[in-house]
Amino acid sequence: MAKFFSAGKAWKPAHIVAAGQVLLDEGTSSSIIAAAINQIVNQLSFIVRELNGYTGTGGAKVLNESSIAVSTAVQILNDANLWISRAASILNDSNFGISRAASILNDSNFGISRAASILNDSTMTEERIISILGDSAMAASRAASILGDANFTRRTLLFNTLWNSYKSQFNSIYNSLGYSVTKFCYGFSTCGDGPVGTTQRFDDVANTHTARADATARQNLAGYAIGSYGFSTCGYTTSYVGTTERFDDVGNTHTSRASATARNQLAGYAIGSYGFSTCGYTGSDLGTTERFDDVANTHTARADATARRFLAGYSVPWKR
């Protein structure tokens, strides 16, 4: 076909679009097929039907052509007759520019739910999704709407990819500053039976525990982290205490903060920039739950949990 085309055979634009993948396979420039699409752009259903027969790479090369306006690409990729899987394979292809993909999905004429369905397709890699949604051509509010749509269900996978990506970046920054590249990934243990205030930093890569400054001695307490600080709260000495301390690993210091409601055998966790302590024991099981704001240095009562002790706490970092 390409031989006849190059020889000057009178091809109509529709013929070129219909034979596009074959022409591409035979070496025809994608710009020629893009020009043909522009000539019959009013025949949207025909173009979409034919694109379903292209490979992801073929479709990407054609729709990435700058001669095809973003508004035209939006119409094509937004059309319900173009399979979601085909649209996804086109946007995921390395021949399709990230910024162009972002511009298309950012267009107000592109349906939010369809954009969510395309990015949710298994063809799309998490790295590609992050690159598109994070591109400067994509408005933050638009990205949030796509991620929040019911058709996008890969939030946990996406968060894990983001976490690994940013963890790597943080480690690189720390390394450039002369810190261990595992600084972002330390674990800490504090206090215990005795009571004691023993505090240790655990480096999983080196598999070592390093002694740090002691916290106020107590046992059966809870801990959580907010930003770059660790917090220990409550516990038991010779009585129930609400002692709360902030640990700065760089300064290797424990700083006293406002006391929480005194109790021991409780659990702790963090949500965003707040720390939480919940449940515990002071002669009977408690459901007491408090939110700690380190900036204001206040513990605020929240609704009680089911009363119990010796429990565990955790936080889920992404809306499911």
Steps between C-alpha positions, in 0.01 A plus 500: 500500500778743587659440160178593320455798729850631438449450128222757505191280506188712564427397856212663683561608861256235624702232319820624661347494848349155444832358378701700751653217701607316187647821361687560825632144495632563149677820595249772418545808719242541775471866393329391177236305692457792739441730202237260368324500839493878498332496160217276617482612863122538464479123447586432863324164534685370194839617631435345841387170352815476288730597789374197690691298239827683557762381746559714807828618348339577165221700660748680725722606210203639305320680784828639630550691177492873572292558186208335681356758737460407865126563460488243218697244702260563788201425277657178374622360833185612681270324256321204660552292185875496556573210731627596843783249459602651166494854639709381795756328279532820294550726804739249660720475192840670519434661161221705657638806679425533871409868473272434204325221690460734799363779280243265349378359832500849648262628231157581643340318206660174607271312736636451853362148526642398163840645594482302827406181313789540255758561773353213701555256214765236574690611188597823676805478726496680835809697398327621182186601691707699750692672220180601319313618808807680631578681177472879500234475229270324747318718754521366855122524540450301180743230612320480834164459324636217286658321797182546703271359230335166573652353183852543635567220748879480492565757774686262730730377223554856390584610853753219536669611180502863617639392837783302344575784260510772763681280751775461241508875441515576872780247546696667220455840666605368839802329345609826332483669841734243648242286679452128460276419202285300742425806716149526361437137594599467866280340763511589869416318824465676834445424869376170645465290815693616804396759414786619277543782247730308265469631145660338195512575128475201267668495159356211301764516225788471745284288736615699804341666803674821610454648849341844517426729795260352755140611512317545831483148642160331479343182375193391303495827302423586135698665221445666164686724253401841364725635227864462604421457870413197709259520793452285808191542714345377825604182682560388856771577757368450852170639375325568172654796311417711197862601439553594134843564349625599156819335381735676258750248363727768352527679834468169692263665747163422657293815555208508740161575349155541658382189681227282356232336715694269732472130414712204393465198270370728221571535125627788288493598134531812282265645239648783298656755734323369812587222742233290670490295817214260558360265764706372794459416866479676839343224708243426230509490121465836324396622155650846551624647170693826470647697212835667561595820318872560545486858371234602753633246753150380584320169539136518383241241598347302216221239500576198715602175335377167636659475845797261504872475581811330358387599150686616187463813291576589139406754233406455135680765295273521192128522441381166361 
